[in-house]
Amino acid sequence: MTDELPDGLPELRASDADREQVAEVLRDALAEGRLDMEEFEERLEATYKARTYKELAPITRDLPAPGVTPPAPTVSMVKGSAAEPGSWASRIVGGEGSSQWGVAIMSGFERKGRWTVPRKFNSFAFWGGGVIDLREANFADGEVVINCVAIMGGMSVIVPPGVEVVVRGIGVMGGFDHTEEGVQGDPGAPRVVVTGFAFWGGVGVERKVTKAERLRQKEERRLEKLERKAARQEELEESRRRALEGSGSGSGDLGHRDSLDDARSIHRAAMEQHREMMREHREARREERRERRDRRDRD
């Protein structure tokens, strides 16, 4: 007889499929904005460490089940429809911005995470550097100006995909990065104008996805690999089954040829599985090197 725990859940061991089901609920919650990045990582780690249903249950207790839509909040129709959460319209919030300046004199500064970019943000670096990260930011207007003055120093402006970038800065024995210009912005996305002056310094502009999106893409690739692996295993088992049936029921040259064909199919499937494992190993190493570079850049 199974012992019951105080909350009614039996102390049963959880399977990989159970943990993957919980991870899928967490990924949906991250995409919908129910969890922030830190909460998602903590819960995902707890999911893959869980060994029983008792340990899995609290992880998604405050999240809706897959396929279940929670009651929508009441929205006043007097001022029109609310912008969809996560859309560009919801990120253009008006106001004065949460930070107006960034200064680094023989030091550094960062503006990143959840902050509101003003209509004009001024930054100055002398023998130092600054990072202005707009990937998770809101915007005071549909067009914002990032003014960078770098004297024997450097600035890095990071924008998310979908944002139009215009660079108008002037460099003297220095320069402004124009590589991200000319990329068409998404409908409704803000426009970022990078201007200023660089002397013996530089201002770089790069386009990156957020950490949450990079993790989501990594999870998608992992799931696709698992699906391909399962399909290859199923194909391999089917080939083996056909080979066994052919060796038992075939006769003469016809049965021999069928057995050879099945053996070749098994060999091809096994080789393809080996090649895929090697590709996954190389991708994992590249991802590890990329994460190490990102950590070095943050440090």
VENHU-V811052 format. One record per residue. SS is DSSP state (alpha for helix, beta for strand, coil for the rest). PHI is phi in whole degrees, 0 to 359 (* if undefined). OMEGA is omega in radians with two decimals (* if undefined). Layout:
ss | phi | omega
SS | PHI | OMEGA
SS | PHI | OMEGA
This chain:
ss | phi | omega
coil | * | -3.08
coil | 278 | 3.10
coil | 286 | 3.12
beta | 264 | 3.09
coil | 274 | -3.08
coil | 305 | -3.11
coil | 268 | 3.04
coil | 92 | -3.13
coil | 270 | 3.09
beta | 289 | 3.13
coil | 281 | 3.14
coil | 258 | 3.11
beta | 287 | 3.12
coil | 273 | 3.12
coil | 264 | 3.06
alpha | 299 | 3.13
alpha | 296 | 3.10
alpha | 296 | 3.13
alpha | 294 | 3.13
alpha | 293 | 3.11
alpha | 295 | 3.10
alpha | 294 | 3.12
alpha | 298 | 3.12
alpha | 295 | 3.08
alpha | 298 | 3.13
alpha | 294 | 3.13
alpha | 296 | 3.09
alpha | 297 | -3.13
alpha | 295 | 3.09
alpha | 295 | -3.13
alpha | 296 | -3.12
coil | 273 | 3.13
coil | 84 | 3.11
coil | 284 | 3.10
coil | 236 | 2.98
coil | 273 | -3.01
alpha | 298 | -3.09
alpha | 295 | 3.12
alpha | 296 | -3.13
alpha | 299 | -3.11
alpha | 297 | 3.14
alpha | 297 | -3.09
alpha | 289 | 3.12
alpha | 295 | 3.11
alpha | 296 | 3.12
alpha | 295 | -3.14
alpha | 297 | -3.08
alpha | 285 | 3.05
alpha | 270 | -3.06
coil | 295 | 3.14
coil | 245 | -3.09
beta | 228 | 3.05
alpha | 298 | 3.12
alpha | 302 | 3.14
alpha | 281 | -3.12
alpha | 282 | -2.98
alpha | 304 | -3.07
alpha | 292 | -3.01
alpha | 294 | -3.11
alpha | 242 | -3.06
coil | 298 | -3.11
coil | 262 | -3.14
coil | 243 | 3.11
coil | 291 | 3.11
coil | 289 | 3.11
coil | 302 | 3.11
coil | 85 | -3.13
coil | 254 | 3.13
coil | 264 | 3.14
coil | 292 | 3.13
coil | 302 | -3.13
coil | 286 | 3.08
coil | 293 | 3.13
coil | 289 | -3.11
coil | 242 | 3.10
coil | 290 | -3.13
coil | 264 | -3.07
coil | 294 | -3.09
coil | 258 | 3.13
coil | 93 | -3.08
coil | 287 | 3.08
coil | 285 | 3.11
coil | 291 | 3.12
coil | 294 | 3.14
coil | 304 | -3.14
coil | 87 | 3.13
coil | 282 | 3.11
alpha | 298 | -3.14
alpha | 300 | -3.13
alpha | 287 | -3.11
alpha | 264 | 3.03
beta | 263 | -2.87
coil | 255 | -3.09
coil | 76 | 3.14
coil | 84 | -3.05
coil | 259 | -3.09
coil | 92 | -3.09
coil | 271 | 3.12
beta | 209 | -3.08
beta | 253 | -3.01
beta | 225 | 2.93
beta | 218 | -3.04
beta | 230 | 3.07
beta | 223 | 3.08
beta | 243 | -3.03
coil | 52 | -3.13
coil | 200 | 3.14
beta | 213 | 3.05
beta | 217 | 3.10
beta | 220 | 2.93
beta | 232 | -3.10
coil | 205 | -3.12
coil | 83 | -3.12
coil | 274 | 3.05
coil | 215 | -3.11
beta | 252 | -3.14
beta | 283 | 3.11
beta | 288 | 3.11
beta | 297 | 3.04
beta | 219 | 3.10
beta | 250 | -3.11
beta | 256 | 3.12
beta | 223 | -3.09
beta | 218 | 3.10
beta | 225 | 3.07
beta | 232 | -3.04
coil | 51 | -3.13
coil | 200 | -3.11
beta | 207 | 3.13
beta | 217 | 3.08
beta | 237 | 3.12
beta | 243 | -3.01
beta | 257 | -3.09
coil | 256 | -3.00
coil | 295 | -3.13
coil | 248 | -3.04
coil | 276 | 2.88
beta | 265 | -3.04
beta | 231 | -3.14
coil | 288 | -3.10
coil | 208 | 3.12
coil | 289 | 3.02
beta | 227 | 3.12
beta | 237 | -3.13
beta | 245 | 3.04
beta | 253 | -3.10
beta | 264 | -3.06
beta | 241 | 3.03
beta | 241 | -3.08
beta | 239 | 3.11
beta | 248 | -3.08
coil | 50 | 3.13
coil | 206 | -3.09
beta | 215 | 3.09
beta | 232 | 3.05
beta | 231 | 3.09
beta | 252 | -3.10
beta | 248 | -3.12
beta | 242 | 3.10
coil | 278 | 3.02
coil | 302 | 3.12
coil | 100 | -3.13
coil | 267 | 3.06
beta | 281 | -3.11
beta | 239 | 3.03
beta | 234 | -3.11
beta | 247 | -3.10
coil | 231 | -3.09
coil | 285 | -3.14
beta | 241 | 3.13
beta | 241 | 3.04
beta | 238 | -2.99
coil | 53 | 3.12
coil | 197 | -3.12
beta | 191 | 3.05
beta | 245 | -3.11
coil | 279 | -3.13
coil | 252 | -3.00
coil | 294 | -3.09
coil | 269 | 3.08
coil | 287 | 3.07
coil | 85 | 3.11
coil | 273 | -3.10
coil | 295 | 3.12
coil | 278 | 3.07
coil | 290 | 3.05
coil | 302 | 3.12
coil | 83 | -3.12
coil | 284 | 3.11
coil | 289 | 3.10
beta | 246 | -3.10
beta | 249 | 3.12
beta | 255 | 3.13
beta | 257 | -3.10
beta | 225 | 3.10
beta | 132 | -3.00
beta | 213 | 3.11
beta | 231 | 3.10
beta | 235 | -3.04
coil | 52 | -3.14
coil | 202 | -3.12
beta | 207 | 3.08
beta | 236 | -3.14
beta | 259 | 3.09
beta | 234 | 3.13
beta | 224 | -3.09
beta | 249 | -3.11
coil | 222 | 2.99
coil | 278 | 3.11
coil | 287 | 3.10
alpha | 298 | 3.13
alpha | 296 | -3.14
alpha | 291 | 3.10
alpha | 297 | 3.11
alpha | 292 | 3.11
alpha | 297 | 3.11
alpha | 296 | 3.10
alpha | 297 | 3.12
alpha | 295 | 3.11
alpha | 297 | 3.12
alpha | 297 | 3.14
alpha | 295 | 3.13
alpha | 294 | 3.10
alpha | 298 | 3.10
alpha | 297 | 3.13
alpha | 296 | 3.13
alpha | 294 | 3.12
alpha | 296 | -3.14
alpha | 296 | 3.13
alpha | 295 | 3.14
alpha | 294 | 3.11
alpha | 295 | 3.13
alpha | 295 | 3.12
alpha | 295 | 3.10
alpha | 296 | 3.13
alpha | 296 | 3.12
alpha | 296 | 3.13
alpha | 295 | 3.11
alpha | 297 | 3.10
alpha | 297 | 3.13
alpha | 298 | 3.12
alpha | 295 | 3.13
alpha | 296 | 3.13
alpha | 294 | 3.11
alpha | 295 | -3.13
alpha | 293 | 3.14
alpha | 290 | -3.13
alpha | 273 | -3.03
alpha | 254 | -3.09
coil | 286 | 3.11
coil | 217 | 3.06
alpha | 69 | -3.08
alpha | 295 | -3.10
alpha | 297 | 3.11
alpha | 295 | 3.12
alpha | 295 | 3.13
alpha | 295 | 3.11
alpha | 298 | 3.13
alpha | 297 | 3.11
alpha | 295 | 3.13
alpha | 298 | 3.13
alpha | 295 | 3.12
alpha | 297 | 3.11
alpha | 295 | 3.12
alpha | 298 | 3.11
alpha | 298 | -3.14
alpha | 296 | 3.13
alpha | 297 | -3.14
alpha | 296 | 3.13
alpha | 295 | 3.12
alpha | 294 | 3.11
alpha | 296 | 3.09
alpha | 297 | 3.11
alpha | 296 | 3.13
alpha | 297 | 3.13
alpha | 295 | 3.09
alpha | 298 | 3.10
alpha | 295 | 3.10
alpha | 297 | 3.13
alpha | 297 | 3.12
alpha | 296 | 3.13
alpha | 294 | 3.13
alpha | 296 | 3.13
alpha | 297 | 3.12
alpha | 293 | 3.10
alpha | 297 | 3.13
alpha | 296 | 3.11
alpha | 295 | 3.11
alpha | 296 | 3.13
alpha | 297 | 3.12
alpha | 294 | 3.09
alpha | 296 | 3.10
alpha | 297 | 3.13
alpha | 298 | 3.11
alpha | 295 | 3.10
alpha | 297 | 3.13
alpha | 297 | 3.13
alpha | 291 | 3.13
coil | 288 | *
